[in-house]
Amino acid sequence: MTTLVVLLGLALAQAAPSSKKVDIVSATGCLKETSANTWTLVDATDPVASSANAPAPKDLPASPPPPGRNSFRLIGVSEFNLPAHRDHMVIIKGLLIKATPMSRLNMTSVTTIAPACAAAAK
């Protein structure tokens, strides 16, 4: 009987969907180094669902979107040469981790779309 209870418990645990789904999103904003190797996407657009891949050149916007009101702390940055993108308008794709006071993006790609940041939203 104990074996049956254990097997039933395992089956239920495996069938239960995870409630902590992390979405892959894309956000556009200004890449800033806020302290040594701490990177933030500021004046960022609202995140939108996306694939993890960097956008194809044909999918890049003709002009950058207006600055947004979001900021995201970037994590998983060691795989990317972020100093080459510092103070540029970029598209960051990654896993969105909602948190307070600042949500985080665990990066999967970075693409520069303008060599300078736009004026901040008011």
N, C-alpha and C positions, 0 to 999 in steps of 0.2 A: 504494500500500500504506500509506503514512504517513497519508493521509486516512482510510482505513478504521480504522486503529488509533486515531486521534484521535476519530472519531465513535463508536467502540465504547466508548472511555474516557468520553466525555461521557454516553452512554446509561447506562452503569453508575453514574456519579456521580449522575445524576438519579433512578435507580431505587432507590438506597440510602436506606433510611429514616434519619432523623435520630435519633441516640441521645440527644440532649439535649432531651427533651420537657419542657416546663414546664407544670405542671398549674394550672388555675384552682381555687382553694379558697376556703373560708369559715372564718374563725376568730373566736371571741368572746373578748373580754378587756377589760382596762382600758387606755385610751388615755393615754399619758404623754409629755410633752415632756421628753426627757432632757438636752437642751442646745438652744441656739438653732437652731430649725427641724430638729431631729433628733427624730423621733417613734418610739415603741416601743409595741407591743401587749404588755402584760405580763399574767401570770396567765391566759394564753390557753389555750383548749381546743385539742385536737389539730385540725389542719386537716382538713376534709372536702371532697371533690369538690363543685364548685358551678358555676353559671353565673356570668358576669361581672356580671350585673345586680344592682342593689340588691334586697333582698327586698321583696316586696309587703307592705303592712300586714297582710294576712290571714295571711302566713307568719311574722310576728314571734312569738317565743316569749311565752307568757303570763307567764313569769317567767324571769329570767336563769339560765343554767346555773351550776353551781358553778364556782368559779375553777379554772383548769387550771394546768399546770406549765410551760407554754411561754412563750417571749418571741420576738417577731419585730421586726426593724427594718423600719420602713415606708419605702418609696421611692416616687417618683412622687407626692409629697404636695402639690406646688404647685397641683394642680387642685382641691384640697379645702380647705374652711375648717376645718382641724383645731382651731384654738383654740376654736371653738364647741363642740367635743366633748371638750375636755381633761378628764381625770379622770372621764369617763363610761364606762359599760359599753357597748361597741360591737360591732357585727359588721363585720369588715373582709373584703371580698372582693378577691381579686387573684391575681396569678401567684406561685406559690411557688417561691422560689429557695433550694434547700437549700445551706447553707454552715456552716462552723465558724469561729468559735465560736457565731454566731447566724445562723439562716436569715432571709431577707428576704421581705417581701410587696410586690410592685409593685402598688399599689392600683388597683382599678377602682371601688370604692364604699365608703362608710362610712355606717353607720346606727346611731344611738343607740338602745339598748334599755332603759337605766336611767340616771337622772341622777347616779348615784354608783357607784363601783366596789364590788364585793363584797369581803369579807375574803379575804386571800390564802390559797391552799392551803398546807398544811404537809407 
